Amino acid sequence: MENHEIDQIIKMLDDFANSDTSRLKIDRSEELKEGEIMRVHHHGRCDIGSPWARGCSFDLIEEDESSD
């Protein structure tokens, strides 16, 4: 890793620290262009990537409509 890359990471972390966002998760991705940032909203501190955060409850019991 070169110095300019380290400086870019430090700037990114400094910018985040000065923002109103309280949580940070960093993933490296081959799918994003170099320097591209993706932000994901979540509904609390414990549910990042959970079925609830994605809008699909995995334990929701669906009623069988044919039994009516």
N, C-alpha and C positions, 0 to 999 in steps of 0.2 A: 504494500500500500504506500502510495506516495504522499508527500506532505500536503499537496493541494486537496487530495481526497480526504485526508484527516481534517483539514480546515473546513471542508464542505460538511462533514458529519458534525463537527463542533458547532458550525453555524446553524444547522438544522436543529440540533438539540437546544441551542440558545434561543432560537425563535420559538420552539415549542414551550420552553420554560417561561417565556414572556407572554404566552397566549392564555386564554381562559379555559383551555382544555385540561382536564385533570388526570387523564390516563393516557399512556403511550404504550403501544405494542409495535415493535419493529419486526417486519418479515422481509426477507430478501426474496425478490421474485424475478424470474426470467421472463414473465409475461408483461411486465411494465417496461416502458422505455427508460433509458438511463436518465436519472434525475426526476422521474415522474413520481408523484406521491398520491396515494389513494387513502382517503379518509372514510371510515365506516362508523356510522352512528349505532350506539347500542343503548339499551334501556336500563342500565345499571352497571354496577362494577363486576358482577359475577356471571353475567350471561353472554359475554362476547362469543359469538358463534353458536350459541345454544339454539335449540328448536324455537324457543320463544322469541329470541332476537331475530330469527329468520322468518317468523310468522307462521310456524307450523308446529303445533303442539304434538309431541310424540305419544303422550299418554291420554289424549282426549278420547273418551268413549263416545263413539258415534252411534246414534240410535238407528236401528234397522227400520227404514220407512215402510217396508213391506209388511211389518207386523201390525200396522194400524188397522 
